[in-house]
Each structure stands twice: as C-alpha cells, then as structure tokens.
Amino acid sequence: MEVLPKFDSVFSIDCVIFGFDEGELKILLIERNVEPFKDWWALPGYLVKENESLDLAAERILYELTGLRDIFMEQFYTFGDVDRHPQGRVITVAYYAMIRLNGPKELKPVTSVARKAVWYPVKDLPKLAFDHTKIFQKGFLKIRNKISYQPIAFELLPEKFTLTQLQHLYEVILNKTLDKRNFRKKMLNYGILKELDEKQKGVSYRAAKLYKFDRRKYAKIFQNELSFGK
Amino acid sequence: MEVLPKFDSVFSIDCVIFGFDEGELKILLIERNVEPFKDWWALPGYLVKENESLDLAAERILYELTGLRDIFMEQFYTFGDVDRHPQGRVITVAYYAMIRLNGPKELKPVTSVARKAVWYPVKDLPKLAFDHTKIFQKGFLKIRNKISYQPIAFELLPEKFTLTQLQHLYEVILNKTLDKRNFRKKMLNYGILKELDEKQKGVSYRAAKLYKFDRRKYAKIFQNELSFGK
C-alpha cells in the first residue's frame, strides 16, 4: 500500500452525481482499481492536488474517474471523522450534481484508478468503500430537502416530460406516494409549466401531454411566492 | 513566523456566529494575537488537531477563542482556494450559528491566540484577516436564503418578542423594507406565533403585545405548507 504523500493528499473530493432514468433515481459509482478498498464500489473521488482549488479538483476528478465533463456540481458537506480513511487523516469535501440521463449506462474512466463507472439505482446500492454510504445519504437528504423549496426536479427530467413523470420523480426523491389530483393542481398553479402542443410518442397506452419548464416564470415565482416572511 | 506543522494543520475551522442585539445583526470577531495577520480582526478560527473530528474542533476552537460554549453550530461551506493562507495550503471548514444576544458585548478568550472577542455590527465590519470577509459573506447569504423557508429568525430573538422586533429582524437580514401590514398578516396566518397575555415593559411609547414562537405548530407547518410539490 502506498504511504500517503505529505501535503497534497490530506484532503479529497467525493462526488454524488444523481441521474433519473426509466423511473429510477440513480447515482454514479466507480469500481476502484487501487488500494485501499481495491475492487470495491465507491463514489467517484480522489485526492486534491496541492495547486488546485476545490472546485477545479472536483471537475478534474469526476472527469478522470468517469469521463463526465461540464457537469455543474455544488459542494454540500465536508466529512472529517478521524478514522474515515484507513491510511491517515483525510477529510473529504463532497459535491453533488443532478443531471439528465440519456447516455450509456456504463461510462469510461480516463484514469486507471477506476476500472469502470456505472449508474446504480439508489434503492439498490452495494456496500461502498470508506464512509461513502454516509456521504451518499447526506447527499440524498440534501436533494430531498431541496426539492421541497426549489424546482430542482427539472434538472433531472428530459426537456419535455409528462406530469406523470414529474410526479414519479417527486415520489422517488421524497420516498412517498403523492395524491395525483393534488399534485397536478399544485404544480399547474405555480405557473412554471408550459403546456406543449405535443404528446408522448411511441407509447402503447393513451399518449399524455408533454410539458416544458418555464424558466422565466420559475425565477419569478421562486423569488416571491414561496418566501417566508415577505 | 512559525512554519506549519505537517499533518495536523492543513485544515482549519472558521466560525460565523450571528447575534441580534438592539435592532442590529452582529457577528463575533476576535482580535488576533498571533502571526499571520497579528493584530487583525478575524472570525474565530484555528487549526484542527490530528485526532479531532471537525464538529468537535469547531466547538473547541470557538470556546478557546471566545469563551462561548454549547452553541449549536452547523457546517456551511469549505473554502479551499490555493492562495487563501500565506503559509501554505490550508483549507477551512466554515461553521455558522445564530444565537440570542443577552450577555456582555465583549467576551473573554481562553487562549492567548485571541486578544479579545467582540460583537461587531454586520453593517460596519472592519477589514478581516485571510479570506474571512468572503467567508462571512457566504455565511450571511446562507442565513438570508434560509430565512425565506425556515423560521430561523426565532433563534435570534428573545423568547418573547413584539411583531415589530420580528419584522425588523427580517428587514435587517433580507436588507429590505417590508410592508408592515402584509408582514403581520402573513406571519399571523402561518399560525406559528402564540399571542401572550402580556405587553412590553419599560418602554416610553405605547407598549406592544408580546408573542412567543409555537414550536409544535411550527414543525407541522414547515413540513407541509411551504413544501413545493406535495
């Protein structure tokens, strides 16, 4: 096992990348090809270089381990338990992102640190390396809280979607069943959905109407209506 | 100037502690008694020890630098710009807290790292050491955003308060004037305020009614009414 270098490795980045695909919420995992935790599934994560800001390190690491680029990631928590890394004290800054899934299920890492990168359903995750299960859970909680006051769901859905898809995404993230009539009424009342003159294609059941997200209205609504105390 | 030790000093904690006092939002600053930035005003912050979790380090550091104890702090962001510390690469995990101010304006540090700790009005901050102005601003933004969807204001107010005090706090944090009638109507409609059979004492003008925060109702309201998508 390598001994940790002294200066450029006492902190790392780990990424929780959420995607929504075929009615399932997924995250991106890598299969590690290095010690410690060789052959384990893990969040895409690695050590920050000495001359690298955290944001740039996150971009580089995600790219090297999964081939993914130009993903808007945000920091959400820093994990610093004394014994979280078997080789010494390493604190890790966790980032998350939500993206639309429409590419292949398996991605090609650029570095040999990861053998492969795969989209895994959140409801069926394997045991993860380090404290990565805890990091994932905190990230999941983050988007679960956020979906209640920000329309982040739209970042996960395709450009055009049905109300059923939208409701299903909320149900998956909130982990509960929502009343269809109430949900639709509330969503349409916000005025942030644009009804399209278009229906689903290629479905065997009755095609549903497609909607788009009205970004202009969204910005306005979320600055005013949902604010407490104004 | 000391050379940084190799392992237990590459990360630090900085604390943004908000208090509300005499109609002013304040934060706690220390006057540094050590290099670098000796004699400068700074956020209470210092290096994390090798065998210390981040949360415990935050508690210890706040106590040592300001004498404050048993404050509920939450992590809000980690700052890792390459050049943020003149002695080398130090990333800092920032914590914040909101507390009721009712003690002395100047606090007594336990360690000689800080000469004194003082409550400073946010609208009139001095130039701060390191990137602490940036850290403060991010913390301020955090509570500004949070006040729109969580009743954090109550953490800053005394147990019993008038609606005018409540409105003033919102105005200070949001940095804008709010319409009195709308504000009161909205606040009372939430049903989270308990009107007391008691009025202000010791004021020269007409005494206003006092209110308390109804914690039971609050929990209910904030789980249901303000949620998007349920």
Interface residues (C-beta under 8 A of the other chain):
Chain A: K6 F7 D8 V10 F11 V48 E50 N51 E52 S53 L54 A57 Q75 Y77 T78 F79 G80 D81 V82 G88 R89 I91 V93 I147 S148 Y149 Q150 P151 A153 Y170 L174 L178 N182 F183 K186 M187 Y190 L226 S227 F228 G229 K230
Chain B: K6 F7 D8 V10 F11 V48 E50 N51 E52 S53 L54 A57 Q75 Y77 T78 G80 D81 V82 G88 R89 I91 V93 I147 S148 Y149 Q150 P151 A153 Y170 L174 L178 N182 F183 K186 M187 Y190 L226 S227 F228 G229 K230
